[in-house]
């Protein structure tokens, strides 16, 4: 893959702001959610390079997120990004959106 992660992360930063403005995860993530970050990293799967997106949920307090909720957050985020033009934007910078095939959820307490 020839697309630099910095380009992808810059693009994802725009979508982070939109997700918060549009309250995409409200009602799904805990009410103590203070923010969301989208982090990209390449990984290798049997010689093929793919893109993993980590959805970092910023929570106040000590609440955690169970596995079922993590799955819903991952699916909702993936669908919302696709429906709001991320795939087209990735193509514009030379990246096939099909390589973005893994969404992970992580939590940080702020």
C-alpha positions in Angstrom: 0.0 0.0 0.0 1.4 3.3 -1.0 -1.0 5.5 0.9 0.7 7.0 4.0 -1.1 6.5 7.3 -0.9 10.2 8.0 -3.2 10.9 4.9 -5.7 8.3 6.2 -5.6 9.7 9.7 -6.1 13.2 8.5 -9.2 12.0 6.6 -10.5 10.1 9.6 -10.1 13.2 11.8 -12.7 15.0 9.7 -15.1 12.1 10.2 -14.5 12.0 13.9 -15.8 15.6 14.2 -18.8 14.8 12.0 -19.6 11.7 14.1 -19.7 13.8 17.3 -21.7 16.6 15.6 -24.2 14.2 14.3 -24.3 12.2 17.6 -23.8 8.9 15.7 -23.1 6.9 18.8 -25.5 8.6 21.2 -27.8 5.9 22.6 -25.3 3.2 21.7 -22.1 4.2 23.6 -22.4 4.9 27.3 -23.8 8.3 28.2 -20.4 9.1 29.7 -18.9 9.2 26.2 -16.8 12.4 26.0 -15.4 11.9 22.5 -14.4 9.5 19.8 -11.2 9.0 17.8 -10.6 7.0 14.7 -7.1 5.5 14.4 -5.8 3.6 11.4 -3.1 1.0 11.1 -2.0 -1.5 8.5 -1.8 -5.2 9.2 -0.8 -8.2 7.2 -3.1 -11.2 6.6 -1.5 -14.0 4.7 0.6 -11.7 2.7 -2.1 -9.2 2.0 -2.1 -5.8 3.6 -5.3 -4.5 5.1 -6.4 -1.5 7.1 -7.7 -1.7 10.7 -9.7 1.1 12.1 -9.7 1.4 15.9 -12.7 3.4 17.3 -11.4 4.8 20.5 -14.2 5.8 22.8 -13.3 8.4 25.4 -15.3 7.9 28.6 -15.5 9.9 31.8 -15.7 7.9 35.0 -14.9 4.2 35.2 -17.6 2.6 33.1 -16.6 0.0 30.6 -18.2 -1.3 27.3 -19.4 -4.9 27.0 -18.6 -7.0 24.0 -22.2 -6.8 22.5 -22.1 -3.0 22.7 -18.6 -3.0 21.1 -19.9 -5.0 18.2 -22.8 -2.6 17.7 -20.4 0.4 17.9 -18.1 -1.2 15.3 -21.0 -2.0 12.9 -22.6 1.4 13.4 -19.3 3.2 12.8 -18.4 1.2 9.8 -21.9 1.7 8.2 -22.0 5.4 9.0 -18.5 6.0 7.5 -19.5 4.1 4.3 -22.8 5.9 4.0 -21.2 9.3 4.6 -18.5 9.1 1.9 -15.4 7.6 3.5 -15.0 5.0 0.8 -15.1 7.6 -1.9 -12.6 9.8 -0.1 -10.2 6.8 0.4 -10.4 6.2 -3.4 -9.5 9.8 -4.0 -6.2 9.4 -2.1 -5.5 6.1 -3.9 -6.7 3.5 -1.4 -9.1 0.7 -2.3 -11.8 0.9 0.5 -12.0 -3.0 0.5 -8.7 -3.1 2.4 -10.4 -1.4 5.3 -12.0 -4.5 6.7 -11.5 -4.6 10.4 -13.0 -2.3 13.1 -11.8 -2.6 16.7 -13.2 -0.8 19.7 -11.0 0.5 22.5 -11.8 2.6 25.5 -9.8 5.3 27.2 -10.9 7.1 30.4 -10.5 10.8 30.4 
